[in-house]
């Protein structure tokens, strides 16, 4: 679907309000997406910290193993050199600590590049909203002046 370019000064106030409403909805969606990506990046960074906190002295330590998001079972840590990494869509892979750290760091870097792109898009949308608001205010003032001249 190709976007049409319309000169916003050619629109009447009702149309401008609709354009502003649409831009506000898009901006809301983009900021929600930004927030979700930021949370994902925080999760990846937390995973790196967790992998790095795994020391040889932790062997035989009592831990809770997640079976689901809300169900944990007790267990003992037997291997401090390897970890099981969630690679997505329900697949898990055994990796060394260095491989897991590299995996999570690359994920975090990828998310950061998406965050940067999304930030630029949000800023453009905010500028568009400002432009529409300025034109809308100008049109409303013109209408008020025309009504005042008629009276």
C-alpha positions in Angstrom: 0.0 0.0 0.0 1.7 3.2 -1.2 1.4 6.3 0.9 -0.1 9.4 -0.7 1.4 12.7 -0.1 -1.1 15.4 0.7 -0.4 19.1 1.4 -1.9 19.5 4.9 -2.7 23.2 4.2 -5.2 22.0 1.6 -7.3 20.1 4.1 -10.2 21.5 6.1 -10.1 21.4 9.9 -12.2 18.3 10.2 -9.9 16.4 7.9 -6.9 17.8 9.8 -8.4 16.5 13.0 -8.8 13.0 11.4 -5.1 13.1 10.2 -4.0 14.1 13.7 -6.0 11.3 15.3 -4.5 8.8 12.9 -1.0 10.1 13.6 -1.6 9.9 17.3 -2.7 6.3 17.0 0.4 5.5 14.9 2.6 7.3 17.4 1.0 5.4 20.3 1.7 2.0 18.5 5.3 3.0 17.8 6.0 4.0 21.4 4.4 0.8 22.7 6.7 -1.2 20.3 9.7 0.8 21.5 8.8 0.0 25.1 8.5 -3.7 24.3 11.8 -3.8 22.4 13.5 -2.0 25.4 12.1 -4.7 27.7 13.5 -7.4 25.4 16.9 -5.8 25.4 16.8 -5.6 29.2 16.0 -9.3 29.3 18.9 -10.1 27.0 21.3 -8.0 29.1 20.0 -9.8 32.2 20.7 -13.1 30.6 24.3 -12.1 30.0 24.6 -11.1 33.7 23.1 -14.5 34.7 25.5 -16.5 32.5 28.5 -14.5 33.8 27.4 -15.1 37.4 27.6 -18.8 37.0 30.9 -19.9 38.7 32.5 -23.3 39.3 31.8 -22.9 43.0 28.1 -22.9 42.2 28.2 -26.7 41.4 25.8 -28.8 43.4 24.0 -25.6 44.5 20.2 -26.0 45.0 18.2 -24.1 42.3 14.7 -23.8 41.1 14.2 -24.9 37.5 11.3 -23.3 35.5 9.0 -25.7 33.8 6.5 -23.0 32.8 6.2 -19.3 33.5 4.7 -20.0 36.9 5.8 -23.6 37.8 9.3 -24.3 39.2 10.8 -27.5 40.5 13.8 -27.9 42.8 17.1 -29.2 41.3 20.8 -29.2 41.7 23.3 -27.4 39.4 25.6 -30.1 37.9 27.3 -28.3 35.0 28.6 -24.8 35.4 30.5 -24.7 32.0 27.4 -25.1 29.8 23.9 -23.5 29.8 20.7 -24.1 27.9 19.7 -21.2 25.8 16.2 -20.4 24.5 16.8 -19.7 20.8 13.1 -19.0 20.1 9.9 -20.8 19.1 10.3 -23.4 21.9 13.8 -24.5 20.9 16.6 -24.8 23.4 20.3 -25.3 22.6 23.1 -26.3 24.9 25.9 -23.7 24.7 29.1 -22.9 26.5 29.0 -19.8 28.7 31.0 -17.9 26.1 28.7 -18.9 23.3 25.6 -18.0 25.4 27.1 -14.6 26.2 27.9 -14.0 22.5 24.4 -15.1 21.6 22.7 -12.7 24.0 25.0 -9.8 23.2 24.3 -10.2 19.5 20.5 -10.3 20.3 20.9 -7.1 22.4 22.9 -5.4 19.6 20.2 -6.3 17.0 17.5 -5.0 19.3 19.5 -1.7 19.8 19.7 -1.2 16.0 15.9 -1.6 15.8 15.4 0.8 18.7 17.5 3.4 17.0 15.5 3.1 13.8 12.2 3.1 15.7 13.4 6.2 17.7 14.0 8.1 14.4 10.5 7.1 13.1 8.9 8.2 16.3 10.6 11.6 16.1 9.4 12.0 12.5 5.9 11.2 13.5 6.0 13.7 16.4 7.2 16.3 13.9 4.3 15.4 11.6 1.8 15.7 14.5 3.3 19.2 15.4 2.9 20.3 11.8 -0.7 19.2 11.7 -1.5 20.9 15.0 0.1 24.2 13.8 -1.9 24.1 10.5 -5.1 23.2 12.4 -4.6 26.1 14.8 -4.0 28.4 11.9 -7.2 27.3 10.1 -9.2 27.6 13.3 -7.9 31.2 13.8 -8.8 32.0 10.1 -12.3 30.6 10.7 -12.8 32.7 13.8 -11.5 35.8 12.0 -13.9 35.2 9.1 -16.8 34.7 11.6 -15.9 37.9 13.5 -15.8 39.9 10.2 -19.3 38.6 9.3 -20.7 39.6 12.6 
